[in-house]
Amino acid sequence: MFEKQLWQHAASSLNEFADFISEALKGPVTIEDATHRLLAYSGHPQVTDGARTATIMGRRVPEEVIHRLWNEGVIPSLHQQNEPISISAIDEIGLGTRMAVAVKEKQTVIGYIWVVEGDTPFSEEAKEDLHSAAVVCGQRFRQQLHPRNPAQQDQQEYFWRLLTGDETDEQAVEHQILRFFPGRAQQFSIVVIEFSERLEHNAWEQLNYLLTISQQVKVMLKTYDQHQAILMLYGLESRNIEATISAFLRQMHRVWQERYGDTLMAIAASEICHRYTEVAGGYSQALTMLDLKKQVRQLPSHYYFLHEAGYYRFFPVLLQRWDEETFTHPSLKNLFDYDAENETELLSTLYIYLSEDCNVNAAAKILHVHPNTLSYRLKRMQAIAGIRLNTAHEKWTLLLELELLKEKQTSQL
């Protein structure tokens, strides 16, 4: 009887379908798509919670709720099984006790149904009813949400025309992009994400999932090529788009590693673009930064923009020149020989001191020594190698020499 009524309500609006499930299971219902975008919700005359209210207000599940549900193993469990699961309250994110089920098509998740627990705990019969609701809802989703591929293919093809510089008329490009993406983004960046293996359907869908649930950035256009995903991103925080994009990329890299392993190798981004005809140049900048990350092992993974690389930008040329020369900086050679003879670490101490902009306290903290101990070591360096760190030229010359030496040693390991 219940399943027959479900099919009857499925023919009406999705909100009425949610209301029917809510009435049958005695708890407020939300229905979401695979990226946690709110599709429908029931009334909630008796109970609700903060997470559900925030979802309805924002038309999407809050990002911190999604990440917490992943970390708690809730969403992975929904993906792995077809039956509804019970979820204990998580007060820190405003999540009350509830029951949930994934809506699937051939074991691919295409949505979710969530039911907040009312005054009485859910029974086994309620779980069976929610499972039936997921089956019926899957049929409804397939009717409503499928025919998108042709439009997506058009967007990818047009994006490639921008990336290769085939489009040079700013007004014409803006007109075309407005067809794909309503509203003009004043600032954006071209981001290239490189994976250790060829991007297949599952990895592409996983990446799209992380991009879609973000409430920091939006994707205007996207495509992929072999091992690389290429994105046109803009930040929802317009006052500092670079910081917004950087924070998102760092978080995405961490989340990818936690959920999917170490297949994401590196991320690079263009400087912030203001015109659509800058896309090709931005793409070239991102590829340059990506190549730099492969060549310079010391470049931190969370540096995404070319200007963040600083003097590392010139390392490939400098290393080649360094290999061709027989010159060795005499002060550093003296310190190297002294360390070898006396089993000291003056050379590494000097590197950390210079890296910390000659801040004694900061360097001493990293070295786990007292500032007075570091000051003594610096005096020993002066006596042994004649080092005088009283000009910016002297400091940066020694730091650059040490950076090149470290990069060379790292590449030989």
Secondary structure in CASP SS format (residue, H / E / C, confidence):
PFRMAT SS
TARGET T0000
AUTHOR 0000-0000-0000
METHOD secondary structure of the structure
MODEL  1
M C 1.00
F H 1.00
E H 1.00
K H 1.00
Q H 1.00
L H 1.00
W H 1.00
Q H 1.00
H H 1.00
A H 1.00
A C 1.00
S C 1.00
S C 1.00
L H 1.00
N H 1.00
E H 1.00
F H 1.00
A H 1.00
D H 1.00
F H 1.00
I H 1.00
S H 1.00
E H 1.00
A H 1.00
L H 1.00
K C 1.00
G C 1.00
P C 1.00
V E 1.00
T E 1.00
I E 1.00
E E 1.00
D E 1.00
A C 1.00
T C 1.00
H C 1.00
R E 1.00
L E 1.00
L E 1.00
A E 1.00
Y E 1.00
S C 1.00
G C 1.00
H C 1.00
P C 1.00
Q C 1.00
V C 1.00
T C 1.00
D C 1.00
G H 1.00
A H 1.00
R H 1.00
T H 1.00
A H 1.00
T H 1.00
I H 1.00
M H 1.00
G H 1.00
R C 1.00
R E 1.00
V C 1.00
P C 1.00
E H 1.00
E H 1.00
V H 1.00
I H 1.00
H H 1.00
R H 1.00
L H 1.00
W H 1.00
N H 1.00
E C 1.00
G C 1.00
V H 1.00
I H 1.00
P H 1.00
S H 1.00
L H 1.00
H H 1.00
Q H 1.00
Q C 1.00
N C 1.00
E C 1.00
P C 1.00
I E 1.00
S E 1.00
I E 1.00
S C 1.00
A C 1.00
I E 1.00
D H 1.00
E H 1.00
I H 1.00
G C 1.00
L E 1.00
G C 1.00
T C 1.00
R E 1.00
M E 1.00
A E 1.00
V E 1.00
A E 1.00
V E 1.00
K E 1.00
E E 1.00
K C 1.00
Q C 1.00
T E 1.00
V E 1.00
I E 1.00
G E 1.00
Y E 1.00
I E 1.00
W E 1.00
V E 1.00
V E 1.00
E C 1.00
G C 1.00
D C 1.00
T C 1.00
P C 1.00
F C 1.00
S C 1.00
E H 1.00
E H 1.00
A H 1.00
K H 1.00
E H 1.00
D H 1.00
L H 1.00
H H 1.00
S H 1.00
A H 1.00
A H 1.00
V H 1.00
V H 1.00
C H 1.00
G H 1.00
Q H 1.00
R H 1.00
F H 1.00
R H 1.00
Q H 1.00
Q H 1.00
L H 1.00
H C 1.00
P C 1.00
R C 1.00
N H 1.00
P H 1.00
A H 1.00
Q H 1.00
Q H 1.00
D H 1.00
Q H 1.00
Q H 1.00
E H 1.00
Y H 1.00
F H 1.00
W H 1.00
R H 1.00
L H 1.00
L H 1.00
T C 1.00
G C 1.00
D C 1.00
E C 1.00
T C 1.00
D C 1.00
E H 1.00
Q H 1.00
A H 1.00
V H 1.00
E H 1.00
H H 1.00
Q H 1.00
I H 1.00
L H 1.00
R H 1.00
F H 1.00
F C 1.00
P C 1.00
G C 1.00
R C 1.00
A C 1.00
Q C 1.00
Q C 1.00
F E 1.00
S E 1.00
I E 1.00
V E 1.00
V E 1.00
I E 1.00
E E 1.00
F E 1.00
S C 1.00
E C 1.00
R C 1.00
L C 1.00
E C 1.00
H H 1.00
N H 1.00
A H 1.00
W H 1.00
E H 1.00
Q H 1.00
L H 1.00
N H 1.00
Y H 1.00
L H 1.00
L H 1.00
T H 1.00
I H 1.00
S C 1.00
Q C 1.00
Q C 1.00
V E 1.00
K E 1.00
V E 1.00
M E 1.00
L E 1.00
K E 1.00
T E 1.00
Y E 1.00
D E 1.00
Q C 1.00
H C 1.00
Q E 1.00
A E 1.00
I E 1.00
L E 1.00
M E 1.00
L E 1.00
Y E 1.00
G E 1.00
L C 1.00
E C 1.00
S H 1.00
R H 1.00
N H 1.00
I H 1.00
E H 1.00
A H 1.00
T H 1.00
I H 1.00
S H 1.00
A H 1.00
F H 1.00
L H 1.00
R H 1.00
Q H 1.00
M H 1.00
H H 1.00
R H 1.00
V H 1.00
W H 1.00
Q H 1.00
E H 1.00
R H 1.00
Y H 1.00
G C 1.00
D C 1.00
T C 1.00
L E 1.00
M E 1.00
A E 1.00
I E 1.00
A E 1.00
A E 1.00
S C 1.00
E C 1.00
I C 1.00
C E 1.00
H C 1.00
R C 1.00
Y H 1.00
T H 1.00
E H 1.00
V H 1.00
A H 1.00
G H 1.00
G H 1.00
Y H 1.00
S H 1.00
Q H 1.00
A H 1.00
L H 1.00
T H 1.00
M H 1.00
L H 1.00
D H 1.00
L H 1.00
K H 1.00
K H 1.00
Q H 1.00
V C 1.00
R C 1.00
Q C 1.00
L C 1.00
P C 1.00
S C 1.00
H C 1.00
Y C 1.00
Y C 1.00
F E 1.00
L H 1.00
H H 1.00
E H 1.00
A H 1.00
G H 1.00
Y H 1.00
Y H 1.00
R H 1.00
F H 1.00
F H 1.00
P H 1.00
V H 1.00
L H 1.00
L H 1.00
Q H 1.00
R H 1.00
W H 1.00
D H 1.00
E H 1.00
E C 1.00
T C 1.00
F C 1.00
T C 1.00
H C 1.00
P H 1.00
S H 1.00
L H 1.00
K H 1.00
N H 1.00
L H 1.00
F H 1.00
D H 1.00
Y H 1.00
D H 1.00
A H 1.00
E H 1.00
N H 1.00
E C 1.00
T C 1.00
E C 1.00
L H 1.00
L H 1.00
S H 1.00
T H 1.00
L H 1.00
Y H 1.00
I H 1.00
Y H 1.00
L H 1.00
S H 1.00
E C 1.00
D C 1.00
C C 1.00
N C 1.00
V H 1.00
N H 1.00
A H 1.00
A H 1.00
A H 1.00
K H 1.00
I H 1.00
L H 1.00
H C 1.00
V C 1.00
H C 1.00
P H 1.00
N H 1.00
T H 1.00
L H 1.00
S H 1.00
Y H 1.00
R H 1.00
L H 1.00
K H 1.00
R H 1.00
M H 1.00
Q H 1.00
A H 1.00
I H 1.00
A H 1.00
G C 1.00
I C 1.00
R C 1.00
L C 1.00
N C 1.00
T C 1.00
A H 1.00
H H 1.00
E H 1.00
K H 1.00
W H 1.00
T H 1.00
L H 1.00
L H 1.00
L H 1.00
E H 1.00
L H 1.00
E H 1.00
L H 1.00
L H 1.00
K H 1.00
E H 1.00
K H 1.00
Q H 1.00
T H 1.00
S H 1.00
Q C 1.00
L C 1.00
END
